[in-house]
Amino acid sequence: MPRKTAVIVTHRMGCTKIADRIVVVETGRIAELGIHEELYQQSGCYKQYWDVQAADYVER
């Protein structure tokens, strides 16, 4: 069975959890590369973006 690749470009961080590989691009350059768990633990820009969006889903 042939393998298939899909490229998803999104600003919705929740979509990234289904990805096998996440590429974070800032100002035209790759800033971070990995999977959700790795990138979140690195406390870089991916985590910042994730936390900002996650705050919108937390009950207040």
N, CA, C, O and CB atoms as a CASP TS submission, in Angstrom:
PFRMAT TS
TARGET T0000
AUTHOR 0000-0000-0000
METHOD Language model
MODEL 1
PARENT N/A
ATOM      1  N   MET     1       0.855  -1.180   0.000  1.00  0.00           N
ATOM      2  CA  MET     1       0.000   0.000   0.000  1.00  0.00           C
ATOM      3  C   MET     1       0.903   1.245   0.000  1.00  0.00           C
ATOM      4  O   MET     1       1.801   1.348   0.836  1.00  0.00           O
ATOM      5  CB  MET     1      -0.974  -0.003   1.241  1.00  0.00           C
ATOM      6  N   PRO     2       0.681   2.169  -0.906  1.00  0.00           N
ATOM      7  CA  PRO     2       1.522   3.373  -0.966  1.00  0.00           C
ATOM      8  C   PRO     2       1.253   4.297   0.221  1.00  0.00           C
ATOM      9  O   PRO     2       0.121   4.444   0.682  1.00  0.00           O
ATOM     10  CB  PRO     2       1.279   4.131  -2.284  1.00  0.00           C
ATOM     11  N   ARG     3       2.331   4.910   0.695  1.00  0.00           N
ATOM     12  CA  ARG     3       2.208   5.897   1.771  1.00  0.00           C
ATOM     13  C   ARG     3       1.795   7.224   1.163  1.00  0.00           C
ATOM     14  O   ARG     3       2.141   7.528   0.021  1.00  0.00           O
ATOM     15  CB  ARG     3       3.543   6.044   2.568  1.00  0.00           C
ATOM     16  N   LYS     4       1.066   7.999   1.915  1.00  0.00           N
ATOM     17  CA  LYS     4       0.612   9.297   1.439  1.00  0.00           C
ATOM     18  C   LYS     4       1.056  10.374   2.418  1.00  0.00           C
ATOM     19  O   LYS     4       1.199  10.132   3.616  1.00  0.00           O
ATOM     20  CB  LYS     4      -0.924   9.317   1.261  1.00  0.00           C
ATOM     21  N   THR     5       1.267  11.550   1.885  1.00  0.00           N
ATOM     22  CA  THR     5       1.675  12.694   2.693  1.00  0.00           C
ATOM     23  C   THR     5       0.672  13.813   2.491  1.00  0.00           C
ATOM     24  O   THR     5       0.237  14.083   1.372  1.00  0.00           O
ATOM     25  CB  THR     5       3.111  13.163   2.324  1.00  0.00           C
ATOM     26  N   ALA     6       0.315  14.450   3.570  1.00  0.00           N
ATOM     27  CA  ALA     6      -0.549  15.631   3.509  1.00  0.00           C
ATOM     28  C   ALA     6       0.152  16.758   4.257  1.00  0.00           C
ATOM     29  O   ALA     6       0.733  16.544   5.320  1.00  0.00           O
ATOM     30  CB  ALA     6      -1.975  15.341   4.120  1.00  0.00           C
ATOM     31  N   VAL     7       0.091  17.941   3.698  1.00  0.00           N
ATOM     32  CA  VAL     7       0.644  19.123   4.351  1.00  0.00           C
ATOM     33  C   VAL     7      -0.529  19.986   4.777  1.00  0.00           C
ATOM     34  O   VAL     7      -1.357  20.383   3.957  1.00  0.00           O
ATOM     35  CB  VAL     7       1.627  19.910   3.405  1.00  0.00           C
ATOM     36  N   ILE     8      -0.588  20.269   6.062  1.00  0.00           N
ATOM     37  CA  ILE     8      -1.667  21.089   6.614  1.00  0.00           C
ATOM     38  C   ILE     8      -1.054  22.379   7.123  1.00  0.00           C
ATOM     39  O   ILE     8      -0.153  22.357   7.962  1.00  0.00           O
ATOM     40  CB  ILE     8      -2.439  20.339   7.757  1.00  0.00           C
ATOM     41  N   VAL     9      -1.531  23.486   6.627  1.00  0.00           N
ATOM     42  CA  VAL     9      -1.079  24.790   7.100  1.00  0.00           C
ATOM     43  C   VAL     9      -2.219  25.353   7.941  1.00  0.00           C
ATOM     44  O   VAL     9      -3.332  25.534   7.446  1.00  0.00           O
ATOM     45  CB  VAL     9      -0.690  25.764   5.900  1.00  0.00           C
ATOM     46  N   THR    10      -1.942  25.628   9.207  1.00  0.00           N
ATOM     47  CA  THR    10      -3.013  26.051  10.098  1.00  0.00           C
ATOM     48  C   THR    10      -2.502  26.999  11.175  1.00  0.00           C
ATOM     49  O   THR    10      -1.330  26.980  11.550  1.00  0.00           O
ATOM     50  CB  THR    10      -3.671  24.841  10.741  1.00  0.00           C
ATOM     51  N   HIS    11      -3.410  27.815  11.650  1.00  0.00           N
ATOM     52  CA  HIS    11      -3.135  28.642  12.824  1.00  0.00           C
ATOM     53  C   HIS    11      -3.836  28.060  14.042  1.00  0.00           C
ATOM     54  O   HIS    11      -3.667  28.556  15.156  1.00  0.00           O
ATOM     55  CB  HIS    11      -3.584  30.101  12.588  1.00  0.00           C
ATOM     56  N   ARG    12      -4.627  27.005  13.831  1.00  0.00           N
ATOM     57  CA  ARG    12      -5.336  26.356  14.932  1.00  0.00           C
ATOM     58  C   ARG    12      -4.458  25.259  15.504  1.00  0.00           C
ATOM     59  O   ARG    12      -4.256  24.216  14.883  1.00  0.00           O
ATOM     60  CB  ARG    12      -6.700  25.782  14.465  1.00  0.00           C
ATOM     61  N   MET    13      -3.952  25.507  16.674  1.00  0.00           N
ATOM     62  CA  MET    13      -2.976  24.613  17.269  1.00  0.00           C
ATOM     63  C   MET    13      -3.542  23.228  17.566  1.00  0.00           C
ATOM     64  O   MET    13      -2.793  22.251  17.571  1.00  0.00           O
ATOM     65  CB  MET    13      -2.442  25.218  18.529  1.00  0.00           C
ATOM     66  N   GLY    14      -4.839  23.123  17.812  1.00  0.00           N
ATOM     67  CA  GLY    14      -5.444  21.823  18.081  1.00  0.00           C
ATOM     68  C   GLY    14      -5.268  20.846  16.937  1.00  0.00           C
ATOM     69  O   GLY    14      -5.224  19.636  17.157  1.00  0.00           O
ATOM     70  N   CYS    15      -5.169  21.347  15.729  1.00  0.00           N
ATOM     71  CA  CYS    15      -4.972  20.490  14.552  1.00  0.00           C
ATOM     72  C   CYS    15      -3.603  19.828  14.556  1.00  0.00           C
ATOM     73  O   CYS    15      -3.413  18.806  13.895  1.00  0.00           O
ATOM     74  CB  CYS    15      -5.145  21.301  13.272  1.00  0.00           C
ATOM     75  N   THR    16      -2.656  20.383  15.279  1.00  0.00           N
ATOM     76  CA  THR    16      -1.293  19.861  15.235  1.00  0.00           C
ATOM     77  C   THR    16      -1.141  18.541  15.980  1.00  0.00           C
ATOM     78  O   THR    16      -0.184  17.807  15.732  1.00  0.00           O
ATOM     79  CB  THR    16      -0.342  20.874  15.808  1.00  0.00           C
ATOM     80  N   LYS    17      -2.059  18.224  16.885  1.00  0.00           N
ATOM     81  CA  LYS    17      -1.919  16.997  17.676  1.00  0.00           C
ATOM     82  C   LYS    17      -2.041  15.735  16.828  1.00  0.00           C
ATOM     83  O   LYS    17      -1.565  14.679  17.243  1.00  0.00           O
ATOM     84  CB  LYS    17      -2.962  16.970  18.775  1.00  0.00           C
ATOM     85  N   ILE    18      -2.665  15.814  15.653  1.00  0.00           N
ATOM     86  CA  ILE    18      -2.817  14.633  14.798  1.00  0.00           C
ATOM     87  C   ILE    18      -1.634  14.458  13.853  1.00  0.00           C
ATOM     88  O   ILE    18      -1.558  13.459  13.138  1.00  0.00           O
ATOM     89  CB  ILE    18      -4.106  14.730  13.994  1.00  0.00           C
ATOM     90  N   ALA    19      -0.725  15.405  13.844  1.00  0.00           N
ATOM     91  CA  ALA    19       0.391  15.384  12.891  1.00  0.00           C
ATOM     92  C   ALA    19       1.513  14.454  13.355  1.00  0.00           C
ATOM     93  O   ALA    19       1.795  14.349  14.548  1.00  0.00           O
ATOM     94  CB  ALA    19       0.940  16.800  12.689  1.00  0.00           C
ATOM     95  N   ASP    20       2.141  13.786  12.399  1.00  0.00           N
ATOM     96  CA  ASP    20       3.315  12.970  12.689  1.00  0.00           C
ATOM     97  C   ASP    20       4.548  13.847  12.880  1.00  0.00           C
ATOM     98  O   ASP    20       5.489  13.469  13.578  1.00  0.00           O
ATOM     99  CB  ASP    20       3.555  11.955  11.562  1.00  0.00           C
ATOM    100  N   ARG    21       4.534  15.007  12.260  1.00  0.00           N
ATOM    101  CA  ARG    21       5.652  15.951  12.377  1.00  0.00           C
ATOM    102  C   ARG    21       5.079  17.361  12.287  1.00  0.00           C
ATOM    103  O   ARG    21       4.240  17.649  11.434  1.00  0.00           O
ATOM    104  CB  ARG    21       6.741  15.707  11.259  1.00  0.00           C
ATOM    105  N   ILE    22       5.539  18.227  13.171  1.00  0.00           N
ATOM    106  CA  ILE    22       5.087  19.618  13.197  1.00  0.00           C
ATOM    107  C   ILE    22       6.275  20.500  12.850  1.00  0.00           C
ATOM    108  O   ILE    22       7.363  20.351  13.407  1.00  0.00           O
ATOM    109  CB  ILE    22       4.482  20.004  14.593  1.00  0.00           C
ATOM    110  N   VAL    23       6.050  21.413  11.930  1.00  0.00           N
ATOM    111  CA  VAL    23       7.077  22.377  11.559  1.00  0.00           C
ATOM    112  C   VAL    23       6.525  23.755  11.906  1.00  0.00           C
ATOM    113  O   VAL    23       5.518  24.181  11.341  1.00  0.00           O
ATOM    114  CB  VAL    23       7.467  22.267  10.026  1.00  0.00           C
ATOM    115  N   VAL    24       7.177  24.451  12.827  1.00  0.00           N
ATOM    116  CA  VAL    24       6.763  25.792  13.222  1.00  0.00           C
ATOM    117  C   VAL    24       7.607  26.776  12.421  1.00  0.00           C
ATOM    118  O   VAL    24       8.836  26.758  12.493  1.00  0.00           O
ATOM    119  CB  VAL    24       6.923  26.020  14.777  1.00  0.00           C
ATOM    120  N   VAL    25       6.935  27.635  11.656  1.00  0.00           N
ATOM    121  CA  VAL    25       7.631  28.606  10.817  1.00  0.00           C
ATOM    122  C   VAL    25       7.376  30.001  11.372  1.00  0.00           C
ATOM    123  O   VAL    25       6.231  30.396  11.594  1.00  0.00           O
ATOM    124  CB  VAL    25       7.167  28.504   9.330  1.00  0.00           C
ATOM    125  N   GLU    26       8.450  30.733  11.591  1.00  0.00           N
ATOM    126  CA  GLU    26       8.366  32.131  12.028  1.00  0.00           C
ATOM    127  C   GLU    26       9.230  32.966  11.102  1.00  0.00           C
ATOM    128  O   GLU    26      10.375  32.618  10.815  1.00  0.00           O
ATOM    129  CB  GLU    26       8.819  32.298  13.522  1.00  0.00           C
ATOM    130  N   THR    27       8.683  34.039  10.653  1.00  0.00           N
ATOM    131  CA  THR    27       9.370  34.977   9.750  1.00  0.00           C
ATOM    132  C   THR    27      10.099  34.265   8.611  1.00  0.00           C
ATOM    133  O   THR    27      11.232  34.601   8.266  1.00  0.00           O
ATOM    134  CB  THR    27      10.364  35.822  10.536  1.00  0.00           C
ATOM    135  N   GLY    28       9.409  33.265   8.033  1.00  0.00           N
ATOM    136  CA  GLY    28       9.935  32.577   6.862  1.00  0.00           C
ATOM    137  C   GLY    28      10.990  31.528   7.131  1.00  0.00           C
ATOM    138  O   GLY    28      11.576  30.995   6.188  1.00  0.00           O
ATOM    139  N   ARG    29      11.250  31.216   8.385  1.00  0.00           N
ATOM    140  CA  ARG    29      12.267  30.212   8.733  1.00  0.00           C
ATOM    141  C   ARG    29      11.680  29.166   9.675  1.00  0.00           C
ATOM    142  O   ARG    29      10.744  29.442  10.426  1.00  0.00           O
ATOM    143  CB  ARG    29      13.500  30.886   9.385  1.00  0.00           C
ATOM    144  N   ILE    30      12.240  27.973   9.624  1.00  0.00           N
ATOM    145  CA  ILE    30      11.817  26.925  10.544  1.00  0.00           C
ATOM    146  C   ILE    30      12.336  27.266  11.936  1.00  0.00           C
ATOM    147  O   ILE    30      13.543  27.343  12.164  1.00  0.00           O
ATOM    148  CB  ILE    30      12.329  25.525  10.080  1.00  0.00           C
ATOM    149  N   ALA    31      11.401  27.467  12.862  1.00  0.00           N
ATOM    150  CA  ALA    31      11.765  27.806  14.241  1.00  0.00           C
ATOM    151  C   ALA    31      11.855  26.551  15.107  1.00  0.00           C
ATOM    152  O   ALA    31      12.725  26.450  15.972  1.00  0.00           O
ATOM    153  CB  ALA    31      10.742  28.789  14.841  1.00  0.00           C
ATOM    154  N   GLU    32      10.955  25.597  14.873  1.00  0.00           N
ATOM    155  CA  GLU    32      10.929  24.371  15.669  1.00  0.00           C
ATOM    156  C   GLU    32      10.399  23.236  14.800  1.00  0.00           C
ATOM    157  O   GLU    32       9.650  23.460  13.850  1.00  0.00           O
ATOM    158  CB  GLU    32      10.052  24.548  16.952  1.00  0.00           C
ATOM    159  N   LEU    33      10.803  22.009  15.144  1.00  0.00           N
ATOM    160  CA  LEU    33      10.411  20.824  14.392  1.00  0.00           C
ATOM    161  C   LEU    33      10.297  19.665  15.362  1.00  0.00           C
ATOM    162  O   LEU    33      11.209  19.426  16.153  1.00  0.00           O
ATOM    163  CB  LEU    33      11.426  20.507  13.254  1.00  0.00           C
ATOM    164  N   GLY    34       9.184  18.939  15.310  1.00  0.00           N
ATOM    165  CA  GLY    34       9.024  17.792  16.194  1.00  0.00           C
ATOM    166  C   GLY    34       7.574  17.363  16.283  1.00  0.00           C
ATOM    167  O   GLY    34       6.767  17.670  15.405  1.00  0.00           O
ATOM    168  N   ILE    35       7.247  16.642  17.366  1.00  0.00           N
ATOM    169  CA  ILE    35       5.870  16.255  17.643  1.00  0.00           C
ATOM    170  C   ILE    35       5.356  17.101  18.803  1.00  0.00           C
ATOM    171  O   ILE    35       6.129  17.761  19.498  1.00  0.00           O
ATOM    172  CB  ILE    35       5.764  14.729  17.968  1.00  0.00           C
ATOM    173  N   HIS    36       4.045  17.071  18.998  1.00  0.00           N
ATOM    174  CA  HIS    36       3.417  17.934  20.003  1.00  0.00           C
ATOM    175  C   HIS    36       4.096  17.826  21.366  1.00  0.00           C
ATOM    176  O   HIS    36       4.475  18.840  21.952  1.00  0.00           O
ATOM    177  CB  HIS    36       1.945  17.586  20.139  1.00  0.00           C
ATOM    178  N   GLU    37       4.249  16.611  21.870  1.00  0.00           N
ATOM    179  CA  GLU    37       4.784  16.429  23.218  1.00  0.00           C
ATOM    180  C   GLU    37       6.188  17.013  23.352  1.00  0.00           C
ATOM    181  O   GLU    37       6.499  17.667  24.348  1.00  0.00           O
ATOM    182  CB  GLU    37       4.801  14.948  23.581  1.00  0.00           C
ATOM    183  N   GLU    38       7.034  16.778  22.349  1.00  0.00           N
ATOM    184  CA  GLU    38       8.398  17.308  22.392  1.00  0.00           C
ATOM    185  C   GLU    38       8.406  18.833  22.356  1.00  0.00           C
ATOM    186  O   GLU    38       9.080  19.480  23.158  1.00  0.00           O
ATOM    187  CB  GLU    38       9.217  16.757  21.226  1.00  0.00           C
ATOM    188  N   LEU    39       7.656  19.390  21.427  1.00  0.00           N
ATOM    189  CA  LEU    39       7.654  20.841  21.262  1.00  0.00           C
ATOM    190  C   LEU    39       7.060  21.533  22.477  1.00  0.00           C
ATOM    191  O   LEU    39       7.536  22.593  22.883  1.00  0.00           O
ATOM    192  CB  LEU    39       6.880  21.233  20.011  1.00  0.00           C
ATOM    193  N   TYR    40       6.029  20.946  23.058  1.00  0.00           N
ATOM    194  CA  TYR    40       5.413  21.561  24.233  1.00  0.00           C
ATOM    195  C   TYR    40       6.385  21.570  25.410  1.00  0.00           C
ATOM    196  O   TYR    40       6.434  22.540  26.165  1.00  0.00           O
ATOM    197  CB  TYR    40       4.122  20.819  24.615  1.00  0.00           C
ATOM    198  N   GLN    41       7.150  20.508  25.569  1.00  0.00           N
ATOM    199  CA  GLN    41       8.097  20.428  26.683  1.00  0.00           C
ATOM    200  C   GLN    41       9.290  21.358  26.500  1.00  0.00           C
ATOM    201  O   GLN    41       9.930  21.727  27.485  1.00  0.00           O
ATOM    202  CB  GLN    41       8.584  19.004  26.845  1.00  0.00           C
ATOM    203  N   GLN    42       9.604  21.743  25.269  1.00  0.00           N
ATOM    204  CA  GLN    42      10.747  22.615  25.018  1.00  0.00           C
ATOM    205  C   GLN    42      10.499  24.059  25.458  1.00  0.00           C
ATOM    206  O   GLN    42      11.438  24.848  25.561  1.00  0.00           O
ATOM    207  CB  GLN    42      11.094  22.585  23.550  1.00  0.00           C
ATOM    208  N   SER    43       9.254  24.399  25.712  1.00  0.00           N
ATOM    209  CA  SER    43       8.890  25.743  26.166  1.00  0.00           C
ATOM    210  C   SER    43       9.329  26.848  25.202  1.00  0.00           C
ATOM    211  O   SER    43       9.726  27.932  25.630  1.00  0.00           O
ATOM    212  CB  SER    43       9.494  25.996  27.523  1.00  0.00           C
ATOM    213  N   GLY    44       9.254  26.568  23.909  1.00  0.00           N
ATOM    214  CA  GLY    44       9.592  27.563  22.897  1.00  0.00           C
ATOM    215  C   GLY    44       8.347  28.250  22.361  1.00  0.00           C
ATOM    216  O   GLY    44       7.342  28.365  23.062  1.00  0.00           O
ATOM    217  N   CYS    45       8.416  28.700  21.135  1.00  0.00           N
ATOM    218  CA  CYS    45       7.302  29.437  20.544  1.00  0.00           C
ATOM    219  C   CYS    45       6.068  28.554  20.349  1.00  0.00           C
ATOM    220  O   CYS    45       4.943  29.040  20.467  1.00  0.00           O
ATOM    221  CB  CYS    45       7.725  30.035  19.210  1.00  0.00           C
ATOM    222  N   TYR    46       6.263  27.257  20.051  1.00  0.00           N
ATOM    223  CA  TYR    46       5.123  26.350  19.902  1.00  0.00           C
ATOM    224  C   TYR    46       4.306  26.333  21.184  1.00  0.00           C
ATOM    225  O   TYR    46       3.084  26.465  21.133  1.00  0.00           O
ATOM    226  CB  TYR    46       5.597  24.921  19.544  1.00  0.00           C
ATOM    227  N   LYS    47       4.949  26.173  22.324  1.00  0.00           N
ATOM    228  CA  LYS    47       4.248  26.139  23.615  1.00  0.00           C
ATOM    229  C   LYS    47       3.517  27.457  23.861  1.00  0.00           C
ATOM    230  O   LYS    47       2.388  27.463  24.350  1.00  0.00           O
ATOM    231  CB  LYS    47       5.240  25.856  24.769  1.00  0.00           C
ATOM    232  N   GLN    48       4.153  28.558  23.526  1.00  0.00           N
ATOM    233  CA  GLN    48       3.508  29.860  23.704  1.00  0.00           C
ATOM    234  C   GLN    48       2.232  29.952  22.873  1.00  0.00           C
ATOM    235  O   GLN    48       1.194  30.385  23.373  1.00  0.00           O
ATOM    236  CB  GLN    48       4.472  30.995  23.321  1.00  0.00           C
ATOM    237  N   TYR    49       2.305  29.548  21.614  1.00  0.00           N
ATOM    238  CA  TYR    49       1.128  29.589  20.741  1.00  0.00           C
ATOM    239  C   TYR    49       0.042  28.657  21.273  1.00  0.00           C
ATOM    240  O   TYR    49      -1.136  29.014  21.299  1.00  0.00           O
ATOM    241  CB  TYR    49       1.509  29.200  19.293  1.00  0.00           C
ATOM    242  N   TRP    50       0.450  27.452  21.698  1.00  0.00           N
ATOM    243  CA  TRP    50      -0.507  26.467  22.216  1.00  0.00           C
ATOM    244  C   TRP    50      -1.221  27.031  23.445  1.00  0.00           C
ATOM    245  O   TRP    50      -2.448  26.971  23.531  1.00  0.00           O
ATOM    246  CB  TRP    50       0.211  25.134  22.571  1.00  0.00           C
ATOM    247  N   ASP    51      -0.465  27.573  24.385  1.00  0.00           N
ATOM    248  CA  ASP    51      -1.050  28.079  25.627  1.00  0.00           C
ATOM    249  C   ASP    51      -1.998  29.251  25.387  1.00  0.00           C
ATOM    250  O   ASP    51      -3.024  29.361  26.058  1.00  0.00           O
ATOM    251  CB  ASP    51       0.050  28.502  26.582  1.00  0.00           C
ATOM    252  N   VAL    52      -1.671  30.115  24.449  1.00  0.00           N
ATOM    253  CA  VAL    52      -2.545  31.253  24.133  1.00  0.00           C
ATOM    254  C   VAL    52      -3.891  30.751  23.624  1.00  0.00           C
ATOM    255  O   VAL    52      -4.941  31.228  24.053  1.00  0.00           O
ATOM    256  CB  VAL    52      -1.884  32.182  23.081  1.00  0.00           C
ATOM    257  N   GLN    53      -3.855  29.786  22.707  1.00  0.00           N
ATOM    258  CA  GLN    53      -5.124  29.276  22.173  1.00  0.00           C
ATOM    259  C   GLN    53      -5.859  28.421  23.188  1.00  0.00           C
ATOM    260  O   GLN    53      -7.087  28.467  23.256  1.00  0.00           O
ATOM    261  CB  GLN    53      -4.880  28.469  20.908  1.00  0.00           C
ATOM    262  N   ALA    54      -5.137  27.645  23.976  1.00  0.00           N
ATOM    263  CA  ALA    54      -5.775  26.775  24.974  1.00  0.00           C
ATOM    264  C   ALA    54      -6.524  27.605  26.006  1.00  0.00           C
ATOM    265  O   ALA    54      -7.548  27.162  26.526  1.00  0.00           O
ATOM    266  CB  ALA    54      -4.728  25.884  25.670  1.00  0.00           C
ATOM    267  N   ALA    55      -6.035  28.788  26.307  1.00  0.00           N
ATOM    268  CA  ALA    55      -6.687  29.655  27.291  1.00  0.00           C
ATOM    269  C   ALA    55      -8.109  30.003  26.864  1.00  0.00           C
ATOM    270  O   ALA    55      -8.964  30.254  27.714  1.00  0.00           O
ATOM    271  CB  ALA    55      -5.873  30.938  27.493  1.00  0.00           C
ATOM    272  N   ASP    56      -8.370  30.020  25.568  1.00  0.00           N
ATOM    273  CA  ASP    56      -9.708  30.326  25.073  1.00  0.00           C
ATOM    274  C   ASP    56     -10.701  29.196  25.332  1.00  0.00           C
ATOM    275  O   ASP    56     -11.912  29.410  25.278  1.00  0.00           O
ATOM    276  CB  ASP    56      -9.651  30.621  23.592  1.00  0.00           C
ATOM    277  N   TYR    57     -10.194  27.992  25.615  1.00  0.00           N
ATOM    278  CA  TYR    57     -11.059  26.829  25.818  1.00  0.00           C
ATOM    279  C   TYR    57     -11.224  26.445  27.281  1.00  0.00           C
ATOM    280  O   TYR    57     -12.002  25.549  27.609  1.00  0.00           O
ATOM    281  CB  TYR    57     -10.515  25.659  25.060  1.00  0.00           C
ATOM    282  N   VAL    58     -10.494  27.120  28.158  1.00  0.00           N
ATOM    283  CA  VAL    58     -10.587  26.829  29.584  1.00  0.00           C
ATOM    284  C   VAL    58     -11.771  27.584  30.158  1.00  0.00           C
ATOM    285  O   VAL    58     -11.988  28.757  29.853  1.00  0.00           O
ATOM    286  CB  VAL    58      -9.274  27.207  30.326  1.00  0.00           C
ATOM    287  N   GLU    59     -12.533  26.894  30.994  1.00  0.00           N
ATOM    288  CA  GLU    59     -13.669  27.566  31.630  1.00  0.00           C
ATOM    289  C   GLU    59     -13.176  28.679  32.530  1.00  0.00           C
ATOM    290  O   GLU    59     -12.196  28.524  33.258  1.00  0.00           O
ATOM    291  CB  GLU    59     -14.521  26.567  32.435  1.00  0.00           C
ATOM    292  N   ARG    60     -13.858  29.785  32.469  1.00  0.00           N
ATOM    293  CA  ARG    60     -13.479  30.923  33.308  1.00  0.00           C
ATOM    294  C   ARG    60     -14.488  31.128  34.394  1.00  0.00           C
ATOM    295  O   ARG    60     -14.344  32.042  35.206  1.00  0.00           O
ATOM    296  CB  ARG    60     -13.338  32.192  32.484  1.00  0.00           C
TER
END
